[in-house]
């Protein structure tokens, strides 16, 4: 059950509280460390998928833990950024609501024997979310450049992609359910 791919995913989940702790004490050096940790943790999402597919470690536990780890990572960072006043709450709510909605619909579909697989659009949305959160985590000006406007612009793009992706999942869910 705890194959190498699942161990990488669990490491991602375990890293989230450390990231939250770093963001709880905002300062230029700790935010830089937080961004590096965030990037490394986000990259483990690629690693566990590659390990699982290449060496046939795909498991039901992994199928459950991988999206959970993704949602914990993104949601935790968004909530911390809202608590610091660096991101507006409504933005975090839209993103987190989409993630919870899609997760719920996937669970219902799976219970009925259907699979709503992640598509390339949803994966692109996830990448843009990670890229948007990096400058927002940095927050403080570096070498005369304020990363906040860049991060917010990218977060608006991520929001648009989040809504479109969520709408696609909802459409796929009802299309598959109505086929029966």
C-alpha atoms as one frame of an Amber mdcrd trajectory, in Angstrom:
protein
   0.000   0.000   0.000   2.805   2.412   0.837   4.617   2.027  -2.434   7.250
   4.591  -3.495   4.722   6.762  -5.361   2.409   6.905  -2.336   5.367   7.746
  -0.077   6.165  10.748  -2.278   2.512  11.830  -2.077   2.497  11.434   1.715
   5.664  13.526   1.910   3.784  16.234   0.015   0.960  16.110   2.558   3.385
  16.160   5.500   5.179  19.197   4.028   2.014  21.331   4.009   2.060  22.188
   7.771   5.707  23.260   7.477   4.787  25.540   4.603   1.897  26.972   6.632
   4.277  27.556   9.549   6.724  29.424   7.320   3.908  31.647   6.025   2.633
  32.233   9.559   5.760  34.274  10.311   6.072  36.461   7.211   9.460  37.969
   6.496  11.519  38.346   3.382  13.848  35.381   4.142  11.087  33.053   5.408
   8.889  33.869   2.440  11.754  33.007   0.097  12.173  29.680   1.896   8.390
  29.159   1.772   8.349  29.718  -1.984  11.203  27.241  -2.501   9.437  24.655
  -0.320   6.189  25.316  -2.200   7.859  24.761  -5.577   9.580  21.570  -4.401
   6.360  20.213  -2.910   4.415  21.094  -6.072   7.037  19.301  -8.188   6.547
  16.113  -6.188   3.135  15.917  -7.856   4.939  15.199 -11.112   7.324  12.787
  -9.428   4.687  10.583  -7.808   2.755  10.330 -11.067   5.842   9.356 -13.040
   6.866   6.797 -10.430   3.354   5.325 -10.266   2.982   4.936 -14.024   6.517
   3.943 -14.953   6.885   1.209 -12.317   3.216   0.243 -12.140   2.626   1.544
  -8.621  -0.822   2.893  -9.469  -3.113   2.173  -6.508  -6.496   3.178  -5.142
  -4.727   4.802  -2.197  -2.630   6.839  -4.613  -5.686   7.825  -6.630  -7.188
   9.154  -3.397  -4.083  10.737  -1.860  -2.717  12.508  -4.942  -5.643  14.886
  -5.538  -6.029  15.303  -1.753  -2.394  16.402  -1.488  -2.862  18.859  -4.364
  -5.937  20.386  -2.776  -4.319  20.604   0.668  -1.284  22.358  -0.773  -3.133
  24.946  -2.856  -5.926  25.531  -0.314  -3.538  25.913   2.621  -1.388  28.453
   0.809  -4.437  30.407  -0.368  -5.904  30.477   3.147  -2.593  31.681   4.582
  -2.313  34.396   1.932  -5.883  35.516   2.729  -5.078  35.602   6.452  -2.065
  37.807   5.696  -4.249  40.125   3.595  -2.234  39.386   0.446  -5.086  37.713
  -1.478  -8.769  38.579  -1.405 -10.931  35.966   0.297 -13.355  35.631  -2.622
 -10.505  34.466  -4.860  -9.569  31.683  -2.466 -13.232  30.740  -2.028 -13.776
  30.354  -5.782 -10.702  28.168  -6.196 -11.361  26.033  -3.115 -15.084  25.685
  -3.951 -14.207  24.417  -7.435 -11.765  21.892  -5.982 -14.308  20.600  -3.465
 -17.081  20.468  -6.067 -14.981  18.516  -8.567 -13.757  16.153  -5.857 -17.332
  15.504  -4.745 -18.568  14.922  -8.290 -15.677  12.565  -8.998 -16.527  10.583
  -5.856 -20.191  10.318  -6.847 -19.246   9.278 -10.378 -16.779   6.683  -9.064
 -19.451   5.287  -6.761 -21.619   4.789  -9.837 -18.801   3.156 -11.772 -17.770
   6.184 -13.834 -14.380   7.828 -14.046 -14.074  11.540 -14.670 -10.401  11.769
 -15.507  -8.291  14.863 -15.193  -7.897  16.520 -18.559  -5.061  18.646 -19.908
  -7.054  21.821 -19.261  -7.386  20.964 -15.574  -3.679  20.199 -15.378  -2.854
  23.512 -17.054  -5.080  25.245 -14.488  -3.107  23.583 -11.699   0.205  24.733
 -13.173  -1.028  28.326 -13.470  -2.248  28.212  -9.854   1.208  27.130  -8.688
   2.948  29.737 -10.843   0.564  32.457  -9.578   1.118  31.568  -5.940   4.918
  31.801  -6.158   5.171  35.606  -6.473   2.319  35.982  -3.995   4.247  33.899
  -1.460   7.392  35.992  -2.057   5.310  39.124  -1.409   8.170  41.485  -0.575
   9.994  43.477  -3.274  13.125  41.801  -4.608  15.759  43.802  -6.509  13.263
  46.626  -6.905  10.530  44.406  -8.349   7.235  43.994  -6.521   6.022  40.418
  -7.164   2.463  41.085  -5.924   0.998  42.605  -9.131   2.478  39.759 -11.191
   1.080  37.172  -8.779  -2.355  38.794  -8.708  -2.500  39.002 -12.497  -1.600
  35.313 -12.736  -4.111  34.486  -9.996  -6.869  36.191 -12.016  -5.855  34.019
 -14.969  -5.892  30.972 -12.676  -9.385  31.963 -11.491 -10.673  32.116 -15.061
  -9.131  28.719 -15.827 -10.489  27.358 -12.537 -14.056  28.366 -13.398 -13.795
  27.035 -16.961 -12.245  23.766 -15.782 -14.864  23.365 -13.044 -17.645  23.989
 -15.544 -16.173  21.333 -17.842 -16.082  18.790 -15.001 -19.666  19.540 -14.010
 -20.747  19.168 -17.646 -18.859  15.846 -17.993 -20.386  14.580 -14.758 -23.967
  15.262 -15.809 -23.338  13.973 -19.335 -22.011  10.669 -17.990 -24.778  10.335
 -15.393 -27.502  11.138 -17.937 -26.221   8.459 -20.347 -27.665   5.879 -18.006
